[in-house]
């Protein structure tokens, strides 16, 4: 509709969103398309207007349509045999919709994700953010929680291998720095992950020696050293000798 009220375009006859107490339409993030739910006659394919006619439950179905903002070029996305409605709208990249199927009583039966044609599969790459030097870590590649096999992995633009049947690839790093992991595969959207190998925080040996020397008190001319083991042993021997000589004198007397 134009700002002056002209150019109105009707998308759906059935205003049954109030009955379900939730929206039955959603704009795409880019604003190029709109999706909406409408009730149709499964035999004729025509929309049903609940304001003028209330059919028997087994004589109508709810389906999801995709159209231009002006209502032209409508495309039915869901198939016959079950009713579907918009549940959560679009994904941010416009490749998927969250929809809900309804049971015979028009209650939510199942919530699912619908992938639209013409879009690549989404893909994610997982790895620890902080890496230990020389220690192997696992790179995981998944699509909607499912492992992606034979995905090419690059590290700062250099290929380091492909994922196995579990979607994994093991690798290790030696040089500290920030690295960018990329996962690519035909038919999938590229995934990116940043990992970091920090510089070692090990204290140099020279620094350790300096700390130890600083902790020990410096010797001066007035410093009195604590008697050592040799001095204590000498004093003990002298006491024993005096005691032995004293006993000998008593025997002589």
Residue, then its C-alpha position, 0 to 999 in steps of 0.5 A: x500500500x502506498x502512503x496515500x492509501x492506494x495500491x492495496x494488495x491482498x495477500x490472504x483472505x483468511x484473517x485467522x491469526x486471531x483464532x490462533x493468537x499468533x502472527x501468521x505472516x513475516x517479512x524477510x530480513x531484506x524486505x524482498x519477500x513475505x511469507x504468510x499462512x492461508x487456509x485453502x480448499x484442498x480440492x480446488x486450491x482456492x483460499x477460504x474466507x472464514x468471515x463469510x464461510x466456516x467449512x468443516x474441519x476435514x474440508x480445509x487445510x492451512x498452508x504457507x505461501x511465499x510472495x512479493x511484498x505486493x502480493x504477486x507471484x505467490x508460491x505455496x511452500x507446504x504440501x497437501x495432507x497436513x496444515x502448517x503455519x508460520x511459527x518463528x519466521x525467517x533465519x537471519x540469512x533468509x535460507x530457512x523458516x521455522x514452521x509448525x504443523x497442526x493436528x486435527x484440532x488445529x493445535x501445534x503438532x510439531x515445530x520444524x525448520x524448512x530450508x528454502x531452495x536456492x540457498x547453500x547449507x549452513x556450516x560451522x567450524x568449532x575449535x578451542x579459542x586458546x591453543x597450547x604449543x605442540x599439543x594437538x587439538x580437534x577442529x570440528x565442522x558441522x551443519x545443523x549439528x551433523x558432521x560434515x565430511x571432506x570439508x577443506x580446512x585452511x589456516x591463514x589461507x593455507x590448506x592443512x587437510x580435510x575432515x574425516x567421516x566424523x567431521x574432525x581434523x586434528x592439528x597442532x601449532x608451534x608459533x605463537x600468534x592469532x590464526x584464522x580457520x576456514x572451512x569450505x565445501x561445495x554446497x555449503x556456506x564457508x565457516x570461519x573461526x579464530x584461534x590463538x596460540x599465546x607466547x610462552x610465559x616461562x621465566x628465563x633461567x637468568x631471571x630465576x637466578x637473579x631472584x634467588x640472589x636477591x632473596x639471600x642476605x649479603x655477607x658483611x664483616x659484621x655478619x655472624x654466621x650460624x654455627x655449622x654442623x662441624x662446630x656442633x660436632x666438635x663441641x659434642x666431642x669435647x663434652x664426651x671427652x671431659x665426661x670420660x676423663x672425669x670418670x677415670x679420675x674417680x676410679x683412680x681415687 
